[in-house]
Amino acid sequence: MNGLTGMEKFSHLEDKIYLTIEFAKKLREENEKVEKELSELKRKTLSLEAEKQHLEEKVEGLMTERDAIQLKVEAMLDAMTIIDSEVAEAVGRLQ
């Protein structure tokens, strides 16, 4: 670089400055793009968390309902067993 004149050195420095400016612009644009993507992902995450909470509550309600139905079915089966034994006794008395 010793063989370069003052204007050539200045021109070389000017080129480097413009390249640095373009690189900074590109980084800024990429940063804005990443920030938009991050914002969208945060919004989607909040939406999915709300949906997850809703589904958990719904599953909990369905499990409670299932348990209640199971208890009712067991009670009906017990009642049928008692009725069957009473019917068997009644038929036995008739014979």
NUKEMAR-292869 format. One record per residue (C-alpha): z, y negated, x negated; residue in three letters. Coordinates in nm, 2 decimals, decimal comma. Each point is the difference from the previous one (the first is absolute). Layout:
% NUKEMAR-292869
z / y / x / resn
Z / Y / X / Ala
...
This chain:
% NUKEMAR-292869
z / y / x / resn
0,00 / 0,00 / 0,00 / Met
0,01 / -0,22 / -0,31 / Asn
-0,37 / -0,05 / 0,02 / Gly
0,02 / -0,16 / 0,35 / Leu
-0,03 / -0,37 / 0,05 / Thr
0,25 / -0,20 / 0,20 / Gly
-0,22 / 0,00 / 0,31 / Met
-0,05 / 0,38 / -0,02 / Glu
0,37 / 0,05 / -0,03 / Lys
0,06 / -0,22 / 0,30 / Phe
-0,27 / 0,18 / 0,20 / Ser
0,16 / 0,33 / -0,09 / His
0,34 / -0,13 / 0,11 / Leu
-0,15 / -0,13 / 0,32 / Glu
-0,15 / 0,34 / 0,08 / Asp
0,34 / 0,17 / -0,06 / Lys
0,16 / -0,26 / 0,23 / Ile
-0,26 / 0,07 / 0,28 / Tyr
0,05 / 0,37 / -0,04 / Leu
0,37 / -0,04 / 0,03 / Thr
-0,04 / -0,21 / 0,31 / Ile
-0,22 / 0,26 / 0,16 / Glu
0,25 / 0,27 / -0,09 / Phe
0,28 / -0,20 / 0,15 / Ala
-0,20 / -0,05 / 0,32 / Lys
-0,08 / 0,37 / 0,02 / Lys
0,37 / 0,08 / -0,04 / Leu
0,10 / -0,25 / 0,26 / Arg
-0,26 / 0,15 / 0,25 / Glu
0,13 / 0,35 / -0,07 / Glu
0,36 / -0,11 / 0,04 / Asn
-0,09 / -0,16 / 0,34 / Glu
-0,17 / 0,33 / 0,10 / Lys
0,30 / 0,20 / -0,10 / Val
0,24 / -0,23 / 0,18 / Glu
-0,21 / 0,03 / 0,32 / Lys
0,00 / 0,38 / -0,04 / Glu
0,38 / 0,00 / -0,06 / Leu
0,05 / -0,22 / 0,31 / Ser
-0,21 / 0,24 / 0,21 / Glu
0,19 / 0,30 / -0,13 / Leu
0,33 / -0,16 / 0,08 / Lys
-0,11 / -0,08 / 0,35 / Arg
-0,12 / 0,36 / 0,05 / Lys
0,32 / 0,14 / -0,15 / Thr
0,21 / -0,21 / 0,25 / Leu
-0,22 / 0,13 / 0,28 / Ser
0,03 / 0,36 / -0,11 / Leu
0,38 / -0,04 / -0,03 / Glu
0,02 / -0,13 / 0,35 / Ala
-0,21 / 0,29 / 0,13 / Glu
0,21 / 0,25 / -0,20 / Lys
0,31 / -0,14 / 0,16 / Gln
-0,15 / 0,02 / 0,35 / His
-0,11 / 0,36 / -0,06 / Leu
0,35 / 0,10 / -0,14 / Glu
0,16 / -0,15 / 0,31 / Glu
-0,25 / 0,19 / 0,23 / Lys
0,06 / 0,33 / -0,19 / Val
0,38 / -0,05 / 0,04 / Glu
-0,04 / -0,06 / 0,37 / Gly
-0,22 / 0,31 / 0,04 / Leu
0,25 / 0,21 / -0,20 / Met
0,28 / -0,12 / 0,23 / Thr
-0,21 / 0,07 / 0,31 / Glu
-0,08 / 0,35 / -0,14 / Arg
0,37 / 0,07 / -0,06 / Asp
0,08 / -0,10 / 0,36 / Ala
-0,28 / 0,22 / 0,14 / Ile
0,12 / 0,29 / -0,21 / Gln
0,35 / -0,04 / 0,14 / Leu
-0,13 / 0,00 / 0,35 / Lys
-0,22 / 0,31 / -0,06 / Val
0,30 / 0,18 / -0,15 / Glu
0,21 / -0,10 / 0,31 / Ala
-0,27 / 0,13 / 0,23 / Met
-0,03 / 0,33 / -0,19 / Leu
0,38 / 0,04 / 0,02 / Asp
-0,01 / -0,07 / 0,37 / Ala
-0,28 / 0,25 / 0,05 / Met
0,20 / 0,26 / -0,19 / Thr
0,30 / -0,05 / 0,23 / Ile
-0,23 / 0,01 / 0,31 / Ile
-0,16 / 0,33 / -0,13 / Asp
0,34 / 0,16 / -0,05 / Ser
0,11 / -0,11 / 0,35 / Glu
-0,32 / 0,13 / 0,14 / Val
0,05 / 0,33 / -0,18 / Ala
0,35 / 0,03 / 0,13 / Glu
-0,11 / -0,08 / 0,35 / Ala
-0,28 / 0,26 / -0,01 / Val
0,25 / 0,25 / -0,14 / Gly
0,23 / -0,06 / 0,30 / Arg
-0,28 / 0,05 / 0,24 / Leu
-0,09 / 0,34 / -0,13 / Gln
